Amino acid sequence: MRIERASRPEVPWAWFCALAVVAQIFTLNAVPFDLGAWDKVWHFLAYAGLTLLLWIATDGKRPALVVGAVMVLGCGDELRQALIPTRSAELFDFVADAAAAVITGGTLLFLQGKRPCVESSPR
């Protein structure tokens, strides 16, 4: 007898929201505006949120893939900005993006290890 995994309604929503964040990252970067001193904070928050959404979407089963994909997206975004005449690529923007992915992924991996599973829980 095969047991089907219960449907998790948050997974499709997480994919949808992650795609919306990616679309926003790429469309907002085409518009020239200055975030001032908070630029790196906004980068960190956007990519940390994206990492969290992708973690939920993959059910935490592929942590290295999630962190790597977010880092590649951050790198690709900065390289794309170098091609836009009104924008410029910044190394520290990518550092903020990569740090957000690594810190968020590491925190989620740590918290995932602390979560008791049904099989090992005391009855």
BELUR-V579114 format. One record per residue. PHI is phi in whole degrees, -180 to 180 (NA if undefined). Layout:
<<PHI> <PHI>>
//
This chain:
<<NA> <-98> <-100> <-83> <-72> <-63> <-68> <-115> <-67> <-75> <-66> <-62> <-67> <-64> <-62> <-60> <-66> <-63> <-64> <-65> <-65> <-62> <-61> <-68> <-59> <-77> <-83> <-70> <-70> <-78> <-93> <-78> <-150> <-111> <-94> <68> <-71> <-88> <-53> <-69> <-64> <-66> <-59> <-60> <-64> <-64> <-78> <-67> <-63> <-64> <-62> <-62> <-63> <-69> <-64> <-65> <-63> <-95> <61> <69> <-87> <-131> <-63> <-66> <-65> <-63> <-63> <-63> <-65> <-68> <-66> <-64> <-62> <-62> <-66> <-62> <-65> <-68> <-66> <-65> <-64> <-65> <-89> <-91> <-59> <-90> <-122> <-143> <-84> <-128> <-61> <-73> <-66> <-65> <-62> <-65> <-63> <-66> <-63> <-62> <-64> <-69> <-67> <-66> <-62> <-64> <-64> <-66> <-65> <-63> <-67> <-65> <-69> <-84> <-77> <-72> <-98> <-64> <-66> <-100> <-74> <-68> <-89>>
//
